[in-house]
Amino acid sequence: MTPPRKLHIKSYGCQMNVYDAQRMVDTLGAEGFVETADAGDADLVILNTCHIREKASEKVYSELGRLRVAKEEAAKAGRAMQIAVAGCVAQAEGAEIIARAPTVDVVVGPQSYHHLPQLLSQASRGERAIETEFPAEDKFGFLAKPSREAIRARGVSAFVTVQEGCDKFCTFCVVPYTRGAEMSRPVARIVDDVMQLTESGVREITLIGQNVNAYHGDGPDGRAWTLGRLLYRIAEIPGVARIRYSTSHPNDVDDDLIAAHRDLRAVMPFVHLPVQSGSDRILDLMNRRHGAADYRRVVDRFRSVRPDIAFSSDFIVGFPGETEEDFRATLALIDQIGYAAAYSFKYSPRPGTPAADMQEMVSATEMDERLERLQSLIDSQQAAFNRSAIGTVVDVLFERAARKPGQLVGRTAYLQPAHVMASEDIIGQVLPVRIDSLERYSLLGELVTTPAARPDVASLMSIGG
Ligand code: SF4
């Protein structure tokens, strides 16, 4: 019997990449690969890259430099190592990677992972392979499904991609170029995936897509279903205790989605709703196609049906042309909304995007200073939000043993980690926990028998900075 070949996959960036990496592991598992944590010991190393962060491609090339040494050592030991570059940098700069890095055997864009086995065989015959097209077929229909053991090993919470690509063309963003036009998977395929996951013990499903609430997949009735309708269908699947979705665009929040939050207890009252800036002028330059007031109205619509809903968001500081007044408008918006968490970044240009040609760059010192002010406001809101849980009883989905012996860790509806002393039998269950204290970002508490209502967090969140 041929021994299994070893695969090491290093994934950067967003949830989509985490999910894609798992599906590559499943697909290559069907071809006889097993995962190894040691790149030096692998027969195949895949770098699953992300183009969002600054200097993304430089980081890929320095990682490839290290892998070249590992590949040479493997060759000296009589072992052939293949190196593949996947993800958004592969999509954006595939030809250049092939030209600049002779150590790379395969370059594969995110829409072509189902072709990996053929691309690797092509490379084994000495022909370096590159595929960065946007094929018409749904790659997920061709990628191997995970085994029951793989699902169990990945835990009680799982991602399912429902949508890929984006048609919005925000001026700072590479996604429309690296992931292509919006594509939604059919409802029936998503339902099959979720059923397979829940049959193997998954309790929490996060539906993911670059622009997830632009979902418009074919429904069983032959019509395009909205994300809201999809949520109702997913909530009917036995074993689904919690549903989340990410990442949403404010303009695609429709009545179905609001109704799903009103009607479905399984839909978690925590929404990641990026706004990027609070200044209408900057939002316009970003081509976000909404203003700050539109965003506030969307938040109000959610809150009108679920007063306990909380929000996280993304912010870019120092977008070209951002003045102190624009930045203050962002702080004002944060103050008005009150966030449970947020991700904030300094603007950095992405080659090929319209914003990369904008001239009025904000100085590095100003960017640093603004980022610090914004993060300190968000931190104070997050701390207040977490403190508001003390003394209340919250539902926790238990995920795994914590580092401290006898302690388990789970997540609240708001994705806060919660620690309790309890037996591992309750992993996979959603149980009420009385929160006693806070340790940095973690809630500490104890199991109780009867859940009690949590206070209206919308009012708690309006305390601002
Ligand atoms: S909506 Fe999101 S994914 Fe689409 S272009 Fe804008 S930032 Fe990028």
Boltz pocket constraint, residues with backbone or C-beta under 6 A from the ligand:
constraints:
  - pocket:
      binder: B
      contacts: [[A, 166], [A, 167], [A, 168], [A, 169], [A, 170], [A, 173], [A, 174], [A, 175], [A, 176], [A, 210], [A, 211], [A, 249]]
      max_distance: 6.0
